[in-house]
């Protein structure tokens, strides 16, 4: 839900509009379910997050229907956490004739509140304390608020929860500490896995749409990226935030492995090693002092390098195989041996560029879930023999990629005007980027980003989505700030600024 909220915002739908839709749809559901009438009384317990923000909207809509509303804010107004919630809190400050607001600063005030509530006829209690992000033991004064809500149940009071009963893990239905015992839950957009009916905490649940479009799930957006960006903990040590090994290069191509490595470094990977043939090692080193270059003899990656490579492979979290390595027979033999070793130890891997062509007759080597393959449409045909439908048939193209991914058991990121991403189960379309990204090396940057995201324990699918999205946005920022004629190195240098805009 957090992902689709952020993706909706990325598509141009303000979060406060989604909050308005959530509050209105909840109001309509409870009016019908409880047959609420004018001049009845509803008590709303509100928290400081977006669940509380929804409750402020609900209070406004109920009051417009001549229903008396007592809203109890559990916490200090200055600690309301989101801009959307603050907006709706400020609105209801102007509605003091129809909404009675009480602020509970700490749990010591609840005893007096409970006495007062027992003196009035309450037709419905609404739980808007906590949303879907509950973790661990519930703190005061929220804990006491949950107790008070539950204490009303023996008196026959009706209790409706917004989205999820406060205190419940919506993914599992588990209660980590305590939770509201609701007879009715209105959950938004999709049914959460843990919301099972006819239980102690949920008697009945209904799903209510709030205007999140299908595109928020289909297109990659910042909601997909944000959870995959891992901020380095203060206590972390070198190497704990990703170790990537890039294997590539040949006497013809020295830039590709360097660009891929630099992209991973700019993404914040702690340690990146680049293994190339000895004939280009000095050239690669000159790209940046940040590069750690390992090398073997000769002009191409060969089977003679395997003993050195195995040690580096075991060191790394993720292997990026292919940038600039060429398609000769010597290299093909090495690639197949490397992939066999990766499969044996179940090592995460990104396969890019020439390596994609070298494995076309040995695709059984990619059949495990920790692999991303990054072909463009032509490379996909070389690998699998499959031609995609015309670009105008975008969904059909995505379905074809999804079938290929399911067949081979790996994540495919098919590059193009629209990047098509699937692991055979999940699927996404990335639409960031610009035509100027046809410049050489942008695919190497993408591959380096895929490896970077995988190196910090993101799934292959999520890594591919985030890498495609960020790569395209870096290109768009280059177009805006550098102009039409930018390079892949320009894109790499824009990665931190692109992330800063999103986080």
C-alpha positions in Angstrom: 0.0 0.0 0.0 2.8 2.4 0.8 4.4 1.6 -2.5 1.2 2.1 -4.5 0.5 5.4 -2.5 3.9 6.7 -3.6 3.5 5.4 -7.1 0.1 7.2 -7.4 1.8 10.4 -6.3 4.5 9.8 -8.9 1.7 9.5 -11.5 0.4 12.9 -10.4 -2.2 12.0 -7.8 -1.6 14.0 -4.6 -1.6 11.9 -1.4 -4.1 14.3 0.2 -6.5 13.4 -2.6 -6.1 9.7 -1.8 -6.7 10.5 1.9 -9.8 12.4 1.0 -11.1 9.4 -1.0 -10.2 7.0 1.8 -12.1 9.1 4.4 -15.2 9.6 2.2 -15.4 5.9 1.2 -15.0 4.8 4.8 -17.8 7.2 5.8 -20.1 5.8 3.1 -19.4 2.2 4.2 -20.2 2.8 7.9 -23.3 4.9 7.2 -24.7 1.9 5.3 -23.4 -0.9 7.6 -24.6 0.7 10.8 -27.6 2.6 9.3 -26.3 5.8 10.9 -28.8 8.7 11.1 -28.6 12.4 11.7 -28.1 13.4 15.4 -26.5 10.1 16.4 -23.1 10.3 18.0 -19.8 8.9 16.8 -16.6 9.0 18.9 -13.4 8.8 16.9 -10.0 7.9 18.4 -7.3 9.4 16.2 -3.6 8.8 16.0 -0.8 10.9 14.6 -0.1 9.1 11.3 -2.0 8.7 8.1 -4.7 6.6 9.8 -5.4 9.6 12.0 -5.4 11.8 8.9 -8.1 9.5 7.4 -10.1 9.9 10.6 -10.0 13.7 10.4 -11.6 13.5 6.9 -14.2 11.0 8.2 -15.1 13.4 11.1 -15.7 16.2 8.5 -17.9 14.0 6.3 -19.9 12.7 9.3 -20.5 16.2 10.6 -21.7 17.3 7.2 -24.4 14.6 7.5 -25.5 16.1 10.9 -24.0 13.3 12.9 -22.4 14.5 16.2 -18.7 13.8 16.3 -16.4 13.7 19.3 -12.8 13.4 18.0 -10.1 12.4 20.5 -6.6 13.0 19.3 -4.2 10.6 21.2 -1.0 12.6 21.2 0.2 16.2 20.6 -1.0 18.0 17.4 2.6 19.2 16.7 3.7 15.6 16.4 1.2 14.8 13.6 3.6 13.0 11.2 2.5 13.7 7.6 1.7 16.7 5.6 -1.6 15.3 4.5 -2.7 14.6 8.0 -1.7 18.1 9.2 -3.7 19.6 6.4 -6.9 17.7 7.5 -6.2 18.4 11.1 -6.1 22.2 10.4 -9.3 22.0 8.5 -11.3 20.4 11.3 -10.0 23.2 13.7 -12.4 25.4 11.8 -15.4 23.1 12.4 -15.8 23.5 16.2 -19.6 23.8 16.0 -20.0 20.3 14.6 -16.8 18.4 15.7 -15.9 18.4 19.4 -12.1 17.9 19.7 -10.2 16.7 22.7 -6.5 16.2 22.9 -5.0 13.5 25.1 -1.4 14.3 26.0 -0.7 11.3 28.2 -2.3 8.2 29.5 -3.1 9.8 32.9 -6.0 11.7 31.2 -7.8 8.6 30.1 -9.5 7.9 33.4 -11.4 11.2 33.3 -12.2 10.7 29.6 -13.6 7.3 30.3 -16.0 8.6 33.0 -17.2 11.3 30.6 -17.8 8.9 27.7 -19.8 6.6 30.0 -22.2 9.4 30.5 -23.2 9.9 26.9 -25.0 7.6 24.4 -22.4 6.5 21.8 -23.7 5.0 18.6 -20.3 4.1 17.1 -16.7 4.2 18.0 -14.1 4.6 15.2 -10.6 3.4 15.6 -8.1 5.5 13.7 -5.1 5.1 16.0 -2.6 3.0 14.1 -2.2 1.9 10.5 -0.4 -0.9 8.7 3.1 -0.1 10.0 2.8 -1.5 13.5 6.0 -3.0 15.0 6.7 -4.3 18.5 5.1 -3.2 21.7 2.6 -0.5 21.6 3.5 2.7 23.4 1.5 5.0 25.6 -0.8 6.7 25.3 -2.0 4.6 22.3 -1.9 1.4 24.5 -4.4 2.9 27.0 -6.6 4.2 24.1 -6.9 0.6 22.8 -7.9 -0.6 26.2 -10.6 2.0 26.5 -12.0 1.2 23.0 -12.1 -2.5 23.9 -13.8 -1.8 27.3 -16.8 -0.4 25.5 -17.5 -3.7 23.8 -19.2 -5.5 26.7 -21.6 -2.5 26.7 -22.7 -3.3 23.2 -21.0 -0.4 21.6 -20.1 -0.8 17.9 -16.5 -0.4 16.8 -15.2 0.2 13.3 -11.5 0.3 12.4 -10.0 2.3 9.6 -8.0 0.0 7.2 -6.8 -2.4 10.0 -7.6 -2.9 13.7 -5.0 -0.8 15.5 -2.2 -3.1 16.8 -2.7 -5.9 14.3 -0.1 -6.9 11.7 -2.1 -6.7 8.5 0.2 -9.1 6.6 -0.2 -12.0 9.1 -3.1 -11.1 11.4 -0.8 -11.5 14.4 -1.2 -9.4 17.5 2.3 -8.4 18.8 1.0 -6.8 22.0 -2.6 -5.8 21.9 -5.2 -4.7 19.3 -8.6 -3.2 18.9 -11.4 -5.7 18.7 -13.4 -4.4 15.8 -16.8 -5.7 14.6 -16.3 -3.9 11.2 -13.1 -3.1 9.3 -13.1 -1.0 6.1 -9.8 -1.7 4.4 -8.5 0.4 1.5 -7.7 -0.6 -2.1 -6.9 -4.3 -1.5 -7.7 -6.9 1.2 -4.7 -7.3 3.5 -3.7 -10.9 4.0 -4.1 -10.9 7.8 -7.7 -9.6 7.8 -9.7 -12.8 8.4 -13.4 -12.4 9.3 -15.2 -13.9 12.3 -12.2 -13.7 14.5 -11.7 -12.0 17.9 -10.4 -8.9 16.3 -12.3 -8.7 13.0 -15.9 -9.7 12.7 -16.5 -8.4 9.2 -14.3 -6.7 6.6 -15.1 -4.8 3.4 -12.6 -3.5 0.8 -13.1 0.1 -0.4 -11.4 1.6 -3.5 -9.8 5.0 -2.9 -8.8 5.9 -6.5 -5.4 4.2 -6.8 -5.1 3.6 -10.5 -4.1 0.3 -12.1 -1.0 2.0 -13.4 0.3 2.5 -9.8 0.8 -1.3 -9.7 1.8 -1.8 -13.3 4.4 1.0 -13.8 7.5 1.2 -11.7 7.5 4.4 -9.5 9.3 5.9 -6.5 7.2 3.6 -4.3 9.1 0.7 -5.7 12.4 2.4 -5.3 12.2 3.8 -1.8 12.1 0.4 0.1 15.1 -0.9 -1.9 17.5 2.0 -1.0 19.3 0.9 2.2 20.7 3.7 4.3 24.0 2.7 5.9 23.5 2.2 9.7 25.8 4.2 11.9 27.3 1.0 13.3 28.1 -0.6 9.9 31.6 -1.6 8.9 33.2 -1.7 5.5 31.7 -4.4 3.3 28.4 -4.7 5.2 26.6 -2.5 2.7 27.3 -4.6 -0.4 30.2 -6.3 -2.2 30.0 -6.5 -6.0 32.3 -8.3 -8.4 32.1 -7.1 -12.1 33.6 -9.6 -14.6 34.0 -8.3 -18.1 36.1 -6.4 -20.6 38.2 -7.5 -23.5 40.9 -6.0 -25.7 38.1 -4.4 -27.8 36.1 -3.0 -24.9 37.5 -1.5 -21.7 34.9 1.1 -20.9 31.9 -1.2 -20.2 33.2 -2.9 -17.0 34.5 0.4 -15.7 31.1 2.1 -16.2 29.2 -0.7 -14.6 31.5 -0.7 -11.6 31.4 3.1 -11.2 27.5 3.0 -11.2 27.6 0.4 -8.4 30.0 2.6 -6.4 27.9 5.8 -6.9 24.9 3.8 -5.7 26.7 3.4 -2.4 28.0 -0.2 -2.6 30.8 -0.5 0.0 33.2 -2.6 -2.1 33.3 -3.1 -5.9 36.0 -5.2 -7.6 36.4 -5.3 -11.3 38.0 -8.4 -13.0 39.3 -7.8 -16.5 41.9 -9.2 -18.9 45.4 -8.1 -18.2 45.7 -6.2 -21.5 43.2 -3.6 -20.5 43.8 -3.5 -16.7 45.8 -0.2 -16.8 43.2 1.5 -19.0 40.4 0.5 -16.7 42.3 1.8 -13.6 42.6 5.2 -15.2 38.8 5.7 -15.3 38.8 6.4 -11.5 40.9 5.9 -8.4 37.8 4.4 -6.9 38.1 1.3 -9.0 39.7 -1.8 -7.5 40.9 -3.7 -10.5 41.9 -7.4 -10.5 43.1 -9.0 -13.7 44.3 -12.2 -15.4 46.6 -12.6 -18.3 45.6 -12.2 -22.0 43.1 -10.2 -24.0 39.9 -12.0 -23.0 38.2 -13.6 -19.9 39.2 -17.2 -20.2 39.1 -20.5 -18.3 42.6 -19.9 -17.1 41.2 -17.2 -14.8 38.8 -19.5 -13.0 40.9 -20.2 -9.8 41.3 -16.5 -9.2 37.6 -15.8 -10.1 36.3 -18.4 -7.7 37.9 -16.8 -4.8 36.5 -13.4 -5.7 33.1 -14.8 -6.4 32.9 -16.3 -2.9 33.9 -12.9 -1.5 31.2 -11.0 -3.3 27.5 -10.7 -2.6 26.6 -10.3 -6.2 28.4 -11.0 -9.5 27.9 -8.9 -12.6 28.9 -10.9 -15.6 29.3 -9.7 -19.2 30.0 -6.0 -19.8 32.4 -5.7 -22.7 33.7 -9.2 -22.6 33.2 -10.1 -26.3 31.7 -13.3 -27.8 34.6 -15.4 -28.8 34.9 -19.1 -28.0 37.5 -18.7 -25.3 35.2 -16.4 -23.3 32.2 -18.6 -23.8 33.8 -21.6 -22.2 34.8 -19.4 -19.2 31.3 -17.9 -18.9 29.7 -21.4 -18.8 32.1 -22.5 -16.1 31.5 -19.4 -14.1 27.7 -19.8 -14.3 28.0 -23.5 -13.3 29.9 -22.4 -10.2 27.4 -19.6 -9.4 24.6 -22.1 -9.6 26.4 -24.6 -7.4 26.8 -22.0 -4.6 23.5 -20.2 -5.3 25.2 -16.9 -5.8 23.2 -13.8 -6.9 24.1 -12.7 -10.4 23.4 -10.1 -13.1 24.0 -11.3 -16.7 24.4 -8.5 -19.2 25.6 -7.7 -22.7 27.8 -10.3 -24.4 27.3 -12.9 -21.7 23.7 -13.0 -22.7 24.6 -14.2 -26.2 27.2 -16.7 -24.9 24.6 -18.7 -22.9 21.9 -19.0 -25.5 22.5 -22.8 -25.8 22.9 -23.3 -22.1 19.9 -21.5 -20.5 19.5 -24.3 -17.9 22.3 -22.5 -16.1 20.1 -19.5 -15.3 17.3 -21.4 -13.7 17.5 -20.1 -10.2 15.8 -17.1 -8.7 18.8 -15.0 -7.8 19.6 -14.0 -11.4 18.7 -10.9 -13.4 19.2 -10.9 -17.2 19.2 -7.6 -19.0 18.8 -8.1 -22.7 17.4 -5.7 -25.2 14.8 -7.0 -27.6 17.4 -8.3 -30.1 19.4 -10.1 -27.5 16.2 -11.6 -26.1 15.6 -13.1 -29.6 19.1 -14.4 -29.8 18.9 -16.0 -26.4 15.4 -17.5 -26.6 14.3 -17.3 -30.2 11.3 -15.2 -29.1 10.2 -12.0 -31.0 8.1 -9.5 -29.1 5.0 -7.9 -30.5 5.0 -4.3 -31.8 5.6 -1.6 -29.2 1.9 -0.5 -29.5 0.9 -3.8 -27.9 2.7 -3.0 -24.6 0.7 -5.3 -22.4 1.1 -8.2 -24.8 4.9 -7.5 -24.9 5.0 -7.7 -21.1 3.0 -10.9 -21.0 5.5 -12.5 -23.4 8.4 -11.4 -21.2 6.6 -12.8 -18.2 6.1 -16.2 -19.9 9.8 -16.3 -20.8 10.8 -15.4 -17.2 8.5 -18.1 -15.9 9.9 -20.7 -18.3 13.5 -20.0 -17.2 12.9 -19.2 -13.6 14.9 -15.9 -13.6 14.1 -12.2 -13.6 14.2 -10.6 -17.1 14.7 -6.9 -17.6 14.1 -6.3 -21.3 15.5 -2.9 -22.2 13.8 -0.5 -24.5 11.7 2.6 -24.7 9.6 0.9 -22.1 11.6 -1.5 -20.0 9.7 -4.8 -19.4 10.5 -6.6 -16.1 9.2 -9.9 -14.8 10.2 -12.9 -12.7 7.4 -15.0 -14.1 5.1 -14.1 -11.2 5.4 -10.3 -10.7 5.7 -7.9 -13.6 6.3 -4.2 -14.1 6.8 -1.7 -16.9 9.4 1.1 -16.4 8.7 4.3 -18.4 11.5 6.6 -17.2 14.3 7.6 -19.5 14.7 9.6 -22.7 15.8 9.0 -26.3 19.3 10.5 -25.6 20.0 7.4 -23.6 20.8 5.5 -26.9 24.3 6.7 -26.2 26.7 3.9 -25.5 27.2 2.6 -22.0 23.7 3.3 -20.5 23.1 -0.5 -20.4 26.3 -0.9 -18.4 25.1 1.7 -15.9 21.8 -0.2 -15.6 23.6 -3.5 -15.0 25.8 -1.9 -12.3 22.7 -0.5 -10.6 21.0 -4.0 -10.7 24.0 -5.5 -9.0 24.1 -2.6 -6.4 20.5 -3.1 -5.4 20.9 -6.9 -5.2 24.0 -6.6 -3.0 22.0 -5.2 -0.1 19.5 -8.0 0.1 16.8 -6.9 -2.3 15.1 -9.5 -4.5 16.1 -9.9 -8.1 12.8 -8.5 -9.2 12.8 -5.5 -6.9 16.4 -4.8 -7.8 15.6 -4.8 -11.5 12.6 -2.5 -11.1 14.6 0.0 -9.0 17.6 -0.1 -11.3 15.5 0.6 -14.4 13.6 3.4 -12.7 16.7 5.1 -11.3 18.7 4.6 -14.5 16.0 6.3 -16.6 15.6 9.2 -14.1 19.4 9.8 -14.1 19.1 10.1 -17.9 16.2 12.5 -17.6 18.2 14.7 -15.1 21.2 14.7 -17.5 18.9 15.9 -20.3 17.6 18.7 -18.1 21.0 19.8 -16.6 23.6 18.8 -19.2 21.6 18.9 -22.4 21.1 16.7 -25.4 24.6 15.4 -25.6 25.4 13.7 -22.4 27.4 10.5 -21.7 26.9 7.5 -19.6 29.6 8.9 -17.2 27.4 12.0 -16.9 24.5 9.7 -15.9 26.7 7.9 -13.2 27.6 11.3 -11.7 23.9 12.2 -11.5 22.9 9.1 -9.5 23.3 10.7 -6.0 21.3 13.9 -7.1 18.6 11.7 -8.6 18.2 9.8 -5.4 18.2 13.0 -3.3 15.2 14.2 -5.3 13.3 11.0 -4.6 14.0 10.2 -0.9 
